[in-house]
Amino acid sequence: MKALKILISAYACRPHMGSEPGVGWHLVKELAKHHQVWVLTRSENRPAIEAELVQHPIPNLNFVYCAPPFVAAWLPPAHVPHYYFWQIGAFFAAKKLMQAVAIDLIHHVTYVRYSTPSFLALLPQPFIWGPVGGGEVAPKAFWPDFSFQAKVYEHLRSLVHQIGALDPFTRMTARRSLLARATTQDTAHQLHAIGATAVEVYSESGLSAEEIQQLSECPPPPDTCMRFISMARLLHWKGLHLSIQAFARASLPDSAEYWILGEGPEKANLQTLAKKLGVGDRVKFLGRLPRPETLRHLSQCHVLVHASLHDSGGWVCLEAMATGRPVICLDLGGPSVQVTDKTGVKVPAHTLDQTVDGLSEAMARLAADANLRTQMGKAGQQRVQEQFSWEVKGKVLTQLYTKICRNPQPCAS
């Protein structure tokens, strides 16, 4: 297979980090095994990247550090305005690079955001956009339970994405993409709406081989006490108020516990809710813990509960699956792409009562059936290995790049 010359746009790209910086880093690291790769990233990532490459050189991986135009240099990094203007700087850096390097294909990797353009789509090379996300919204049926501040947040979040989707450059990016990859079906609908023709749903999330190995060594939980666990920021849209209600409603042994790892502005409200429902002594708020402590607590639990109302990703679901734990999630967003009926339970989210009932039934069902938990746990580990390792994702992209470069299609204007 011929090695191609690939240009990657990865505003977020940094070693030893999770979320979007981890997406950027792991993907370019894997792609360099198969192709010659040039990566456009922001200047602030340079110290961490160069320190890593001194310790662990990666052949075929080249970085071009970009900054926004001078007039926008004062904007704080890692915020949308800085990212938008950085894209302009990246466009001119790419044009300069391409005077010296015959790039075969361009791929925008991060940010994972459908409502902001990539100006690299203006270049003549075949262009892939994403996975991008952000098209997920909390269903309106759940809004009555939100605080005033939470409702303001949801309105502003939707407004920002709607304004971004109206940007002619965002629509140009969609039209000129040979392929637009969406993290969820919701975002796929938004991409079609702004002009993308070829769209596929593909999760942004992944785990390294080292992470998968480490998580697979997580010991099985003790049988003395049934425990559920959630690991999330305590925010309104993470749905912890739903899972606490479900735990209180479920037919479970009196000894069953629900551990919640994380901190956030909803903590006091969630603690009050647990006490009001009579499970305050069995719902344990353990705070934000270092990763070794998090894994130790996960090893003592049987099932992950992740009732998020609009996640594009959901790494925690992959981590739980890699440890052999079944996942209970809502049939929404990124978790619904990762979890299958063989690896957990996806609860439809139409109304609040129906959703809480579905979560509680799933809790009771898994608590009562150790064999089912074991089957789902093994299926989850297999799915992570086969679908969500960065090594597999690198190979999938390599096949995609080769296919596109063998038969490039003209971009829409």
Backbone hydrogen bonds in HBPLUS format (Angstrom, degrees):
<---DONOR---> <-ACCEPTOR-->    atom                        ^
c    i                          cat <-CA-CA->   ^        H-A-AA   ^      H-
h    n   atom  resd res      DA  || num        DHA   H-A  angle D-A-AA Bond
n    s   type  num  typ     dist DA aas  dist angle  dist       angle   num
A0036-GLN N   A0004-LEU O   2.90 MM  32  6.08 157.6  1.95 166.1 172.6     1
A0104-ASP N   A0005-LYS O   2.75 MM  99  5.28 159.1  1.79 144.6 152.1     2
A0006-ILE N   A0036-GLN O   2.86 MM  30  6.21 164.2  1.89 169.4 172.3     3
A0038-TRP N   A0006-ILE O   2.89 MM  32  6.23 162.1  1.92 167.3 172.8     4
A0007-LEU N   A0105-LEU O   2.96 MM  98  6.31 168.7  1.98 162.0 165.8     5
A0107-HIS N   A0007-LEU O   2.88 MM 100  6.32 156.9  1.93 163.7 170.1     6
A0008-ILE N   A0038-TRP O   2.78 MM  30  6.12 168.1  1.79 166.3 170.5     7
A0040-LEU N   A0008-ILE O   2.78 MM  32  6.12 170.3  1.79 174.1 175.1     8
A0009-SER N   A0107-HIS O   2.93 MM  98  6.27 160.1  1.97 147.1 150.3     9
A0109-VAL N   A0009-SER O   2.83 MM 100  5.79 171.1  1.84 156.9 160.0    10
A0110-THR N   A0009-SER O   3.34 MM 101  6.67 159.1  2.39 138.2 144.3    11
A0010-ALA N   A0040-LEU O   2.85 MM  30  5.89 170.4  1.86 165.9 169.1    12
A0011-TYR N   A0110-THR O   3.08 MM  99  5.56 154.6  2.15 132.0 124.8    13
A0014-ARG N   A0021-PRO O   3.12 MM   7  4.96 164.5  2.14 116.3 116.5    14
A0022-GLY N   A0018-GLY O   3.19 MM   4  4.52 154.1  2.26 115.2 115.0    15
A0022-GLY N   A0019-SER O   3.10 MM   3  5.44 121.7  2.46 105.5 119.6    16
A0023-VAL N   A0019-SER O   3.03 MM   4  6.39 146.7  2.14 146.7 157.2    17
A0024-GLY N   A0020-GLU O   3.03 MM   4  6.31 168.4  2.05 162.7 162.1    18
A0025-TRP N   A0021-PRO O   3.06 MM   4  6.25 168.4  2.08 146.6 150.0    19
A0026-HIS N   A0022-GLY O   2.93 MM   4  5.91 170.0  1.94 152.5 155.0    20
A0027-LEU N   A0023-VAL O   3.10 MM   4  6.07 162.4  2.13 149.5 154.8    21
A0028-VAL N   A0024-GLY O   3.20 MM   4  6.34 171.7  2.21 152.1 154.5    22
A0029-LYS N   A0025-TRP O   3.00 MM   4  6.08 156.9  2.06 152.9 160.1    23
A0030-GLU N   A0026-HIS O   3.05 MM   4  6.21 155.6  2.11 145.1 150.6    24
A0031-LEU N   A0027-LEU O   2.89 MM   4  6.10 162.1  1.93 153.7 159.2    25
A0032-ALA N   A0028-VAL O   3.07 MM   4  6.12 147.4  2.18 142.4 148.9    26
A0033-LYS N   A0030-GLU O   3.07 MM   3  5.55 157.1  2.13 111.4 118.6    27
A0034-HIS N   A0031-LEU O   2.95 MM   3  5.53 156.5  2.00 116.2 123.3    28
A0035-HIS N   A0031-LEU O   2.95 MM   4  6.03 147.7  2.06 154.6 164.8    29
A0037-VAL N   A0060-ASN O   2.82 MM  23  5.94 175.4  1.82 169.5 170.3    30
A0062-ASN N   A0037-VAL O   2.87 MM  25  6.09 155.0  1.94 153.2 161.6    31
A0039-VAL N   A0062-ASN O   2.77 MM  23  6.14 150.6  1.86 151.0 160.8    32
A0064-VAL N   A0039-VAL O   2.75 MM  25  5.89 164.4  1.78 162.8 158.8    33
A0041-THR N   A0064-VAL O   3.12 MM  23  6.43 160.4  2.16 155.8 159.7    34
A0066-CYS N   A0041-THR O   2.84 MM  25  6.00 164.9  1.86 160.1 165.4    35
A0045-ASN N   A0042-ARG O   3.01 MM   3  5.85 162.9  2.04 124.5 129.5    36
A0043-SER N   A0066-CYS O   3.06 MM  23  5.46 138.0  2.24 151.4 146.7    37
A0046-ARG N   A0043-SER O   3.02 MM   3  5.46 162.0  2.05 116.7 122.5    38
A0049-ILE N   A0045-ASN O   3.10 MM   4  6.21 165.2  2.12 161.1 165.8    39
A0050-GLU N   A0046-ARG O   2.88 MM   4  5.93 175.8  1.88 165.2 166.5    40
A0051-ALA N   A0047-PRO O   3.01 MM   4  6.02 155.3  2.07 144.4 151.5    41
A0052-GLU N   A0048-ALA O   3.12 MM   4  6.25 153.5  2.20 140.1 146.8    42
A0053-LEU N   A0049-ILE O   2.94 MM   4  6.22 157.1  1.99 152.0 158.5    43
A0054-VAL N   A0050-GLU O   3.01 MM   4  6.16 141.5  2.17 142.6 151.4    44
A0055-GLN N   A0051-ALA O   3.40 MM   4  6.66 155.7  2.47 140.6 145.6    45
A0056-HIS N   A0052-GLU O   2.73 MM   4  5.89 156.5  1.78 151.9 160.2    46
A0072-ALA N   A0069-PRO O   2.83 MM   3  5.58 154.9  1.89 124.4 132.3    47
A0073-ALA N   A0070-PHE O   3.12 MM   3  5.00 167.5  2.14 106.2 109.9    48
A0075-LEU N   A0072-ALA O   3.14 MM   3  5.76 166.3  2.16 119.3 123.5    49
A0083-TYR N   A0079-HIS O   2.95 MM   4  6.15 163.4  1.98 158.4 164.0    50
A0084-TYR N   A0080-VAL O   2.84 MM   4  6.03 157.0  1.89 157.7 163.5    51
A0085-PHE N   A0081-PRO O   3.13 MM   4  6.40 170.7  2.14 154.6 155.2    52
A0086-TRP N   A0082-HIS O   2.78 MM   4  5.90 146.6  1.89 146.9 158.0    53
A0087-GLN N   A0083-TYR O   3.10 MM   4  6.33 144.7  2.23 143.0 150.2    54
A0087-GLN N   A0084-TYR O   3.18 MM   3  5.38 127.3  2.48  97.0 109.5    55
A0088-ILE N   A0085-PHE O   3.02 MM   3  5.22 129.8  2.28  99.8 112.6    56
A0089-GLY N   A0085-PHE O   3.27 MM   4  6.75 156.9  2.33 148.6 153.6    57
A0090-ALA N   A0086-TRP O   2.81 MM   4  6.12 154.6  1.87 154.8 163.1    58
A0091-PHE N   A0087-GLN O   2.98 MM   4  6.17 144.7  2.10 139.5 148.1    59
A0092-PHE N   A0088-ILE O   3.32 MM   4  6.74 159.0  2.36 152.4 155.1    60
A0093-ALA N   A0089-GLY O   3.02 MM   4  6.25 153.3  2.09 147.0 155.3    61
A0094-ALA N   A0090-ALA O   2.84 MM   4  6.00 149.9  1.93 146.0 153.8    62
A0095-LYS N   A0091-PHE O   3.02 MM   4  6.35 156.5  2.08 146.8 153.0    63
A0096-LYS N   A0092-PHE O   3.10 MM   4  6.28 157.9  2.15 143.8 149.1    64
A0097-LEU N   A0093-ALA O   2.96 MM   4  6.18 160.0  2.00 145.9 151.7    65
A0098-MET N   A0094-ALA O   2.90 MM   4  6.07 156.7  1.96 152.4 158.3    66
A0099-GLN N   A0096-LYS O   3.18 MM   3  5.45 156.8  2.23 105.1 112.2    67
A0100-ALA N   A0097-LEU O   2.94 MM   3  5.60 153.3  2.02 116.2 123.9    68
A0101-VAL N   A0097-LEU O   2.95 MM   4  6.10 144.7  2.08 144.7 155.6    69
A0103-ILE N   A0101-VAL O   3.05 MM   2  5.74 121.9  2.40 108.9  92.8    70
A0106-ILE N   A0126-PRO O   2.89 MM  20  6.16 170.0  1.90 169.3 172.6    71
A0128-ILE N   A0106-ILE O   2.92 MM  22  6.38 151.8  2.00 149.4 158.6    72
A0108-HIS N   A0128-ILE O   2.91 MM  20  6.25 165.5  1.93 165.7 164.7    73
A0130-GLY N   A0108-HIS O   2.92 MM  22  5.71 149.6  2.01 145.2 155.1    74
A0114-TYR N   A0133-GLY O   2.92 MM  19  5.54 162.8  1.95 162.1 157.8    75
A0121-ALA N   A0118-SER O   3.12 MM   3  5.99 169.2  2.14 121.1 124.5    76
A0122-LEU N   A0119-PHE O   3.05 MM   3  5.69 166.2  2.07 116.0 120.5    77
A0123-LEU N   A0120-LEU O   3.08 MM   3  5.57 161.0  2.12 113.8 119.4    78
A0178-LEU N   A0127-PHE O   2.87 MM  51  5.78 148.9  1.97 157.8 168.0    79
A0129-TRP N   A0179-LEU O   3.00 MM  50  6.39 167.7  2.02 161.7 165.8    80
A0181-ARG N   A0129-TRP O   2.80 MM  52  6.17 167.6  1.82 164.1 167.8    81
A0132-VAL N   A0181-ARG O   2.80 MM  49  6.31 145.1  1.92 147.6 152.0    82
A0183-THR N   A0132-VAL O   3.00 MM  51  5.80 153.9  2.07 140.3 140.6    83
A0142-PHE N   A0139-PRO O   3.01 MM   3  5.91 167.9  2.03 127.2 130.9    84
A0143-TRP N   A0140-LYS O   3.06 MM   3  5.27 157.4  2.11 110.4 117.3    85
A0145-ASP N   A0142-PHE O   3.34 MM   3  6.01 149.2  2.44 115.9 122.6    86
A0146-PHE N   A0143-TRP O   2.80 MM   3  5.15 158.9  1.84 118.4 125.8    87
A0151-LYS N   A0147-SER O   2.96 MM   4  6.28 155.2  2.02 152.8 159.1    88
A0152-VAL N   A0148-PHE O   2.97 MM   4  6.27 157.9  2.02 151.7 157.8    89
A0153-TYR N   A0149-GLN O   2.93 MM   4  6.20 158.0  1.98 146.0 152.2    90
A0154-GLU N   A0150-ALA O   2.97 MM   4  6.26 161.3  2.01 149.2 153.4    91
A0155-HIS N   A0151-LYS O   2.95 MM   4  6.18 162.4  1.98 152.1 156.7    92
A0156-LEU N   A0152-VAL O   2.91 MM   4  6.10 168.5  1.92 156.5 159.6    93
A0157-ARG N   A0153-TYR O   2.84 MM   4  5.99 161.8  1.88 153.8 159.4    94
A0158-SER N   A0154-GLU O   3.04 MM   4  6.18 164.4  2.06 147.3 151.2    95
A0159-LEU N   A0155-HIS O   2.89 MM   4  6.08 156.6  1.94 148.2 155.6    96
A0160-VAL N   A0156-LEU O   2.90 MM   4  6.09 162.9  1.93 154.5 157.7    97
A0161-HIS N   A0157-ARG O   3.21 MM   4  6.47 163.2  2.24 148.0 151.9    98
A0162-GLN N   A0158-SER O   2.89 MM   4  6.10 155.2  1.95 149.0 156.7    99
A0163-ILE N   A0159-LEU O   2.88 MM   4  6.09 162.5  1.91 155.8 159.7   100
A0164-GLY N   A0160-VAL O   2.97 MM   4  6.13 160.9  2.01 145.7 151.6   101
A0165-ALA N   A0161-HIS O   2.89 MM   4  6.05 149.3  1.98 144.9 153.0   102
A0166-LEU N   A0163-ILE O   3.09 MM   3  5.23 139.3  2.26 100.0 111.6   103
A0167-ASP N   A0164-GLY O   3.16 MM   3  5.27 150.0  2.25 101.9 110.8   104
A0170-THR N   A0167-ASP O   3.00 MM   3  5.24 125.7  2.30 104.2 118.2   105
A0171-ARG N   A0167-ASP O   3.13 MM   4  6.53 159.4  2.18 156.2 161.8   106
A0172-MET N   A0168-PRO O   2.87 MM   4  6.04 144.9  1.99 136.6 147.0   107
A0173-THR N   A0169-PHE O   2.92 MM   4  6.12 152.3  2.00 139.8 146.7   108
A0174-ALA N   A0170-THR O   3.06 MM   4  6.42 155.9  2.12 146.2 152.1   109
A0175-ARG N   A0171-ARG O   2.94 MM   4  6.18 165.0  1.96 150.8 154.5   110
A0176-ARG N   A0172-MET O   2.93 MM   4  6.02 157.3  1.98 153.1 158.6   111
A0177-SER N   A0174-ALA O   3.41 MM   3  5.46 160.3  2.45 102.0 107.7   112
A0180-ALA N   A0198-ALA O   2.87 MM  18  6.17 165.5  1.89 159.8 164.6   113
A0200-GLU N   A0180-ALA O   3.09 MM  20  6.62 149.1  2.19 151.6 160.0   114
A0182-ALA N   A0200-GLU O   2.80 MM  18  6.10 164.0  1.83 155.0 160.6   115
A0202-TYR N   A0182-ALA O   2.73 MM  20  5.88 159.2  1.78 155.3 162.4   116
A0188-ALA N   A0184-THR O   3.03 MM   4  6.31 149.8  2.13 142.0 151.3   117
A0189-HIS N   A0185-GLN O   3.05 MM   4  6.36 152.0  2.13 149.4 154.5   118
A0190-GLN N   A0186-ASP O   3.25 MM   4  6.62 154.0  2.32 142.0 148.9   119
A0191-LEU N   A0187-THR O   2.88 MM   4  6.18 153.6  1.95 153.6 160.8   120
A0192-HIS N   A0188-ALA O   3.05 MM   4  6.34 160.1  2.09 151.4 155.9   121
A0193-ALA N   A0189-HIS O   3.02 MM   4  6.23 153.5  2.09 144.1 151.9   122
A0194-ILE N   A0190-GLN O   3.13 MM   4  6.44 136.1  2.33 143.6 153.7   123
A0196-ALA N   A0191-LEU O   2.98 MM   5  5.45 157.4  2.03 153.4 146.2   124
A0195-GLY N   A0192-HIS O   3.17 MM   3  5.31 163.9  2.19 106.9 111.2   125
A0207-LEU N   A0388-PHE O   2.90 MM 181  6.30 146.6  2.02 155.3 164.9   126
A0390-TRP N   A0207-LEU O   2.95 MM 183  5.81 149.1  2.05 141.1 143.8   127
A0212-ILE N   A0208-SER O   2.91 MM   4  6.20 164.9  1.94 156.6 160.5   128
A0213-GLN N   A0209-ALA O   2.97 MM   4  6.12 159.1  2.01 145.1 150.8   129
A0214-GLN N   A0210-GLU O   2.93 MM   4  6.11 164.2  1.95 148.8 153.4   130
A0215-LEU N   A0211-GLU O   2.85 MM   4  6.01 166.4  1.87 155.0 158.7   131
A0216-SER N   A0212-ILE O   2.89 MM   4  5.97 149.0  1.98 143.2 152.0   132
A0217-GLU N   A0214-GLN O   3.23 MM   3  5.42 144.1  2.36 100.1 110.0   133
A0218-CYS N   A0215-LEU O   3.06 MM   3  5.37 163.7  2.09 112.6 116.1   134
A0257-GLU N   A0226-MET O   2.90 MM  31  6.41 155.8  1.96 157.7 165.8   135
A0302-HIS N   A0227-ARG O   2.88 MM  75  5.61 163.2  1.91 144.8 149.3   136
A0228-PHE N   A0257-GLU O   2.94 MM  29  6.34 158.6  1.99 149.1 154.8   137
A0259-TRP N   A0228-PHE O   2.83 MM  31  6.16 167.7  1.85 154.2 151.3   138
A0229-ILE N   A0303-VAL O   2.96 MM  74  6.34 145.7  2.08 159.4 167.2   139
A0305-VAL N   A0229-ILE O   2.87 MM  76  5.99 160.4  1.90 153.1 156.8   140
A0230-SER N   A0259-TRP O   2.92 MM  29  6.42 147.4  2.03 156.9 167.2   141
A0261-LEU N   A0230-SER O   2.84 MM  31  6.16 171.8  1.85 162.2 163.9   142
A0232-ALA N   A0261-LEU O   3.01 MM  29  6.43 149.9  2.10 171.1 176.8   143
A0235-LEU N   A0233-ARG O   2.89 MM   2  5.68 128.0  2.17 109.6  93.9   144
A0234-LEU N   A0263-GLU O   3.01 MM  29  5.35 168.4  2.02 111.2 115.1   145
A0266-GLU N   A0234-LEU O   2.99 MM  32  5.29 160.5  2.03 156.1 152.4   146
A0238-LYS N   A0235-LEU O   3.15 MM   3  5.49 159.2  2.20 110.7 117.1   147
A0239-GLY N   A0236-HIS O   3.41 MM   3  6.16 170.0  2.42 115.8 118.5   148
A0309-LEU N   A0237-TRP O   2.80 MM  72  5.35 176.9  1.81 166.8 166.7   149
A0242-LEU N   A0239-GLY O   3.01 MM   3  5.29 135.5  2.21 103.0 115.1   150
A0243-SER N   A0239-GLY O   3.24 MM   4  6.69 155.5  2.31 148.5 154.6   151
A0244-ILE N   A0240-LEU O   2.95 MM   4  6.07 153.3  2.02 146.4 153.1   152
A0245-GLN N   A0241-HIS O   3.28 MM   4  6.29 158.0  2.33 130.6 136.4   153
A0246-ALA N   A0242-LEU O   2.90 MM   4  6.17 152.6  1.98 145.4 154.0   154
A0247-PHE N   A0243-SER O   2.89 MM   4  6.05 154.5  1.96 142.0 148.4   155
A0248-ALA N   A0244-ILE O   3.02 MM   4  6.27 157.9  2.07 148.7 154.2   156
A0249-ARG N   A0245-GLN O   2.98 MM   4  6.15 140.8  2.14 141.0 151.8   157
A0250-ALA N   A0246-ALA O   2.89 MM   4  5.91 135.2  2.09 148.5 159.2   158
A0256-ALA N   A0253-PRO O   2.99 MM   3  5.43 164.4  2.01 115.8 121.0   159
A0258-TYR N   A0282-ARG O   2.93 MM  24  6.25 163.6  1.95 157.0 157.1   160
A0284-LYS N   A0258-TYR O   2.83 MM  26  6.18 149.2  1.92 146.9 157.3   161
A0260-ILE N   A0284-LYS O   2.81 MM  24  6.02 165.9  1.83 172.7 168.6   162
A0286-LEU N   A0260-ILE O   2.93 MM  26  6.03 163.2  1.96 156.8 162.4   163
A0262-GLY N   A0287-GLY O   2.82 MM  25  4.62 135.6  2.01  96.1 104.4   164
A0267-LYS N   A0264-GLY O   3.21 MM   3  5.81 166.0  2.23 124.4 125.6   165
A0270-LEU N   A0266-GLU O   2.93 MM   4  6.11 157.6  1.98 159.8 166.7   166
A0271-GLN N   A0267-LYS O   2.91 MM   4  6.15 158.4  1.95 155.8 161.8   167
A0272-THR N   A0268-ALA O   2.97 MM   4  6.16 157.9  2.02 147.6 153.7   168
A0273-LEU N   A0269-ASN O   2.94 MM   4  6.15 154.5  2.00 143.4 150.6   169
A0274-ALA N   A0270-LEU O   2.97 MM   4  6.21 162.2  2.00 150.1 153.9   170
A0275-LYS N   A0271-GLN O   3.10 MM   4  6.36 160.2  2.14 148.0 152.9   171
A0276-LYS N   A0272-THR O   2.91 MM   4  6.10 159.7  1.95 150.7 156.9   172
A0277-LEU N   A0273-LEU O   3.00 MM   4  6.20 147.3  2.11 150.1 158.1   173
A0279-VAL N   A0274-ALA O   2.93 MM   5  5.27 153.2  2.00 163.9 157.5   174
A0278-GLY N   A0275-LYS O   3.05 MM   3  5.10 157.7  2.10 103.8 110.5   175
A0282-ARG N   A0279-VAL O   2.94 MM   3  5.22 146.4  2.05 108.2 118.8   176
A0283-VAL N   A0279-VAL O   2.93 MM   4  6.08 131.3  2.17 159.4 173.2   177
A0293-GLU N   A0290-PRO O   3.00 MM   3  5.39 117.1  2.41 109.2 124.3   178
A0294-THR N   A0290-PRO O   2.86 MM   4  6.13 153.6  1.93 154.3 163.0   179
A0295-LEU N   A0291-ARG O   2.93 MM   4  6.16 164.8  1.95 161.8 163.4   180
A0296-ARG N   A0292-PRO O   3.01 MM   4  6.21 148.0  2.11 139.0 148.2   181
A0297-HIS N   A0293-GLU O   2.96 MM   4  6.23 156.2  2.02 148.8 154.1   182
A0298-LEU N   A0294-THR O   2.88 MM   4  6.15 156.3  1.94 148.9 156.4   183
A0299-SER N   A0295-LEU O   2.94 MM   4  6.10 149.0  2.03 143.6 151.0   184
A0300-GLN N   A0297-HIS O   3.05 MM   3  5.28 146.0  2.16 103.2 113.3   185
A0301-CYS N   A0298-LEU O   3.05 MM   3  5.29 166.0  2.07 113.9 116.6   186
A0304-LEU N   A0326-PRO O   3.07 MM  22  6.39 168.0  2.08 167.0 165.1   187
A0328-ILE N   A0304-LEU O   2.82 MM  24  6.17 163.7  1.85 161.7 167.3   188
A0306-HIS N   A0328-ILE O   2.75 MM  22  6.09 168.4  1.76 170.3 173.9   189
A0334-GLY N   A0311-ASP O   2.63 MM  23  5.58 169.3  1.65 149.2 152.8   190
A0317-CYS N   A0314-GLY O   3.09 MM   3  5.73 143.2  2.23 115.0 123.2   191
A0318-LEU N   A0315-TRP O   2.97 MM   3  5.22 114.9  2.40 102.9 118.4   192
A0319-GLU N   A0315-TRP O   2.94 MM   4  6.28 160.5  1.97 158.4 164.6   193
A0320-ALA N   A0316-VAL O   2.98 MM   4  6.15 160.7  2.02 145.1 149.9   194
A0321-MET N   A0317-CYS O   2.94 MM   4  6.14 161.9  1.97 148.6 154.0   195
A0322-ALA N   A0318-LEU O   2.85 MM   4  6.04 152.5  1.92 148.5 156.1   196
A0323-THR N   A0319-GLU O   3.18 MM   4  6.48 132.0  2.42 138.4 150.0   197
A0323-THR N   A0320-ALA O   3.08 MM   3  5.20 134.9  2.29  98.0 110.5   198
A0325-ARG N   A0320-ALA O   2.99 MM   5  5.30 164.4  2.01 149.4 145.9   199
A0324-GLY N   A0321-MET O   2.98 MM   3  5.06 154.0  2.04 103.6 112.0   200
A0327-VAL N   A0343-THR O   3.41 MM  16  6.76 151.0  2.50 132.4 140.5   201
A0345-VAL N   A0327-VAL O   2.86 MM  18  6.37 151.5  1.94 149.3 157.9   202
A0329-CYS N   A0345-VAL O   2.99 MM  16  6.42 162.9  2.02 165.3 170.6   203
A0347-VAL N   A0329-CYS O   2.82 MM  18  6.19 168.1  1.83 153.4 155.9   204
A0331-ASP N   A0347-VAL O   2.82 MM  16  5.32 154.2  1.89 134.8 130.8   205
A0336-SER N   A0333-GLY O   3.21 MM   3  5.74 131.5  2.46 109.1 120.3   206
A0337-VAL N   A0334-GLY O   2.88 MM   3  5.24 145.0  2.01 111.5 122.3   207
A0338-GLN N   A0334-GLY O   3.19 MM   4  6.54 148.3  2.29 150.6 160.0   208
A0339-VAL N   A0335-PRO O   2.87 MM   4  5.89 172.5  1.88 160.1 161.6   209
A0343-THR N   A0340-THR O   3.07 MM   3  5.26 142.8  2.21 102.7 113.1   210
A0344-GLY N   A0340-THR O   3.08 MM   4  6.14 124.3  2.40 151.4 164.5   211
A0355-THR N   A0351-THR O   2.97 MM   4  6.01 154.4  2.04 144.8 152.1   212
A0356-VAL N   A0352-LEU O   2.92 MM   4  6.18 166.2  1.94 158.9 162.2   213
A0357-ASP N   A0353-ASP O   2.90 MM   4  6.06 160.5  1.94 149.6 155.5   214
A0358-GLY N   A0354-GLN O   2.90 MM   4  6.10 154.7  1.97 142.2 149.5   215
A0359-LEU N   A0355-THR O   2.89 MM   4  6.17 157.8  1.94 152.9 158.5   216
A0360-SER N   A0356-VAL O   2.91 MM   4  6.08 162.4  1.94 149.9 155.0   217
A0361-GLU N   A0357-ASP O   2.88 MM   4  6.06 158.5  1.93 151.1 157.0   218
A0362-ALA N   A0358-GLY O   3.04 MM   4  6.19 154.1  2.11 141.5 148.5   219
A0363-MET N   A0359-LEU O   2.93 MM   4  6.22 155.6  1.99 148.6 155.4   220
A0364-ALA N   A0360-SER O   2.95 MM   4  6.18 167.0  1.96 152.0 155.0   221
A0365-ARG N   A0361-GLU O   2.87 MM   4  6.00 160.7  1.91 147.8 153.7   222
A0366-LEU N   A0362-ALA O   3.03 MM   4  6.16 166.5  2.05 150.5 153.3   223
A0367-ALA N   A0363-MET O   2.90 MM   4  5.99 153.6  1.97 149.2 157.4   224
A0368-ALA N   A0364-ALA O   3.08 MM   4  6.16 143.4  2.22 143.4 151.5   225
A0369-ASP N   A0366-LEU O   3.39 MM   3  5.26 152.5  2.47  96.9 104.5   226
A0373-ARG N   A0369-ASP O   3.15 MM   4  6.51 157.1  2.21 147.4 153.7   227
A0374-THR N   A0370-ALA O   3.00 MM   4  6.27 155.2  2.07 147.1 153.5   228
A0375-GLN N   A0371-ASN O   2.92 MM   4  6.20 162.5  1.95 151.6 156.1   229
A0376-MET N   A0372-LEU O   2.90 MM   4  6.08 172.0  1.91 156.9 159.0   230
A0377-GLY N   A0373-ARG O   2.86 MM   4  5.94 153.0  1.93 143.2 151.6   231
A0378-LYS N   A0374-THR O   2.99 MM   4  6.23 161.3  2.02 153.3 156.6   232
A0379-ALA N   A0375-GLN O   3.00 MM   4  6.23 160.0  2.04 149.5 155.5   233
A0380-GLY N   A0376-MET O   2.85 MM   4  6.02 150.0  1.94 146.9 155.1   234
A0381-GLN N   A0377-GLY O   3.08 MM   4  6.37 156.5  2.14 147.2 152.5   235
A0382-GLN N   A0378-LYS O   3.05 MM   4  6.32 158.9  2.10 148.0 153.6   236
A0383-ARG N   A0379-ALA O   2.91 MM   4  6.12 155.8  1.97 145.9 152.8   237
A0384-VAL N   A0380-GLY O   3.00 MM   4  6.22 160.7  2.04 152.0 156.4   238
A0385-GLN N   A0381-GLN O   3.10 MM   4  6.31 165.4  2.12 147.8 151.7   239
A0386-GLU N   A0382-GLN O   2.96 MM   4  6.13 157.9  2.01 150.9 156.8   240
A0387-GLN N   A0383-ARG O   2.83 MM   4  5.67 148.7  1.93 150.4 156.9   241
A0388-PHE N   A0384-VAL O   2.95 MM   4  4.77 148.1  2.05 123.9 133.2   242
A0393-LYS N   A0389-SER O   3.01 MM   4  6.35 163.0  2.04 153.4 158.5   243
A0394-GLY N   A0390-TRP O   2.85 MM   4  6.04 151.1  1.93 148.1 155.2   244
A0395-LYS N   A0391-GLU O   3.14 MM   4  6.44 153.2  2.21 144.9 151.5   245
A0396-VAL N   A0392-VAL O   2.91 MM   4  6.19 157.6  1.96 154.6 161.2   246
A0397-LEU N   A0393-LYS O   3.01 MM   4  6.21 160.6  2.05 146.8 151.5   247
A0398-THR N   A0394-GLY O   2.99 MM   4  6.19 151.8  2.07 141.4 149.6   248
A0399-GLN N   A0395-LYS O   3.04 MM   4  6.33 159.1  2.09 150.5 154.5   249
A0400-LEU N   A0396-VAL O   3.02 MM   4  6.29 153.9  2.09 144.8 152.6   250
A0401-TYR N   A0397-LEU O   2.77 MM   4  6.02 165.3  1.79 159.3 162.0   251
A0402-THR N   A0398-THR O   3.04 MM   4  6.20 166.0  2.06 149.1 152.8   252
A0403-LYS N   A0399-GLN O   3.03 MM   4  6.18 160.4  2.07 145.6 151.0   253
A0404-ILE N   A0400-LEU O   2.97 MM   4  6.22 163.3  2.00 155.2 159.2   254
A0405-CYS N   A0401-TYR O   2.90 MM   4  6.08 166.0  1.92 156.2 160.2   255
A0406-ARG N   A0402-THR O   2.99 MM   4  6.08 139.3  2.16 144.0 154.0   256
A0407-ASN N   A0403-LYS O   3.26 MM   4  6.42 143.0  2.40 140.0 148.7   257
